[in-house]
Amino acid sequence: MPDTQLPTPITPLPTSQDVDKETERRNRQLTITLTIAVIVFVGLIALAVYGLTRNASLTENIRDIFIIFMALESLVIGAALVVLIVQIASLINLLNNEIKPILDATNETIATLRGTTQFLSENLVEPVIKLNSYMAGFQKMIDMIGIKKKK
C-alpha cells in the first residue's frame, strides 16, 4: 500500500482589511465592556448613598470603621516605605563597596591586557611578519635566478 500524504492546506495571510476588522471588533468590545463597568460603578455608588442616608447612626458607625481601616492602611504603607528605604540603602552600599571595586579591577585588567597586546605586537608579531616578507622575497629571487628545489 503506497504511503500517500494529503497536501497541507495553505492558510492565507491576513490582509489589511482583516486586520482592520479585527481591530474594530476589539475596540467595540472594549467600549462595551467599559460602558458596562461605568454603569455598574455608578449604580453601586447610588446604592451606597441611598443606604447611607437612610440611617444616620449606621452611617456614623460605618464612617468610624472606615477611618480605622484607613489608619491601619497608612501604618502598613509607612512600614512598607521604611522597608523600601532600607533596601535602597542596602543597594547603594552594595554598589559602592562591591560593584565599584570589581569595575575598577576590571578596568585595570583591561589596561594591562591592552599593554600586553601592544608589547607582543611590537616585539613578536612585527618581526615575524618582516621575517616572512624577507623569506618570501628571497624565495622569489631564487625562483627568478632559476635555482630549483629538490623534492
N, C-alpha and C positions, 0 to 999 in steps of 0.2 A: 504494500500500500504506500503510495508516494506521500511524502510529507508536504502537504500544501498549507501555505500560510495565507491568510486573508490579508489584503493590504490594510495598513493602518489608516483610518480616515484622517484627513488633514483638516485641522480646525483653522478657520480663517482668523487672521489677526484682527483685533478690534479696530474699527475705523474711527475717525474723529467724531462722526455722528453718534456712534455707540458710546463713546466716552462722554460726549456732551449729554446724552440721555441719562447715563448712569449718574453723572454729577448732578443733573437737575433732579433726579429721583431722590438722591441723598439729601440735597438741600431741602426738598419738600418734606421728607421725613423729619429732618432736624427742626424745621419750622413748626410742624405739627406737634412734635414732642415738647418743644419749648413753650408753645402756646398752652398745651395741657398742663404743664408744670406750673406755669404762672397762674392759671385759673385755680388749680388745686391750692397753691400757696395763698392766694388772695382769699379763697374760701376758708382756709384754716385760720387766717388772721381774723376774718369777720366772725367766725365761730368763737374764737378766743375772746374777742372784745365783747361779744354778746354775753358769753358765760361769765366774764369777769365783772360786768356791770350789773348783773342780776343780784349778787350777794356781796355786800361791802366787806363783811368780816372774812369771808372766804378769800376775797381778793387780797386783803391785808396779809393773811397767812401765806398765801402763795407768793406775795411780794417779799415777805421776810425770808421764806425758804430760798427764793431765788437770790436774794442778797447774800445769804450764807454760802450758797453754791458758788457765786461769783468770787467771794473772798477766798474760798478754798482753791478755786481755779487760779487766782492770782498768786497764791502761795506755791502751787505746783509750777506755774510759769516762772516764778522767781527762782525756784530751785533748779529748774532746767537751765536758766540763764547762768546761774553760778557754775553748774557743771560745764556748760559751753565755754565759759571764760577760762576755767581750769584746763580744759582740753586745748584751747588756743594757746595758753601759756606753755603747756607741755609741747605743743608743736613747734612753737618758736624756740624753745630750749633745744629740741631735737635738731632743728635746722642750724642753730648757732654752734652747738657743741659736737655734733656728729657728722652732719652732712657737709658743712663748710670745710672741716679738715680733710675729709675724703676728696672733695673737689680740689683743694689746694695740692694734695699729694698727687692727684691725677694730672693736674697742670704741670707739676714738677716732673713727673714721669714722661709726659709728652715732650717737654723741653729737652730732657735728657735723650730721648729717642730721636728727636729731630737732630740734635748734635751728633749722635752716633751715626745716623744715616748720612749726614753730611761728611763726616770723617771717613766713613767707608767709601763713599762716592769719590772723594778726592784721592784717597790713598790706596784703594784697591781696584775699584771699577775702572777709573780713568786709565791707570797703567795697563790693565789687561786689555782694554779696548785699543789703546795705542799699540801694544804688542801685536794684537791680532791684525791691525791695519798694516803694520810693518811686515808681518809674515805674509799677508795677502799680496802686498806689493812685491815682496821678494819672490813669491811663488809666480806671480805674473811675469816678473823679469826673467826668471828661469825658463818659463814657458816660451817667452819671446826669443830667448837665445837658442832654444831648441834642445835643451838637455831634458831627456825623458827619464821618468822614474821607473825603477824596476818594480814589477809586480810580483 
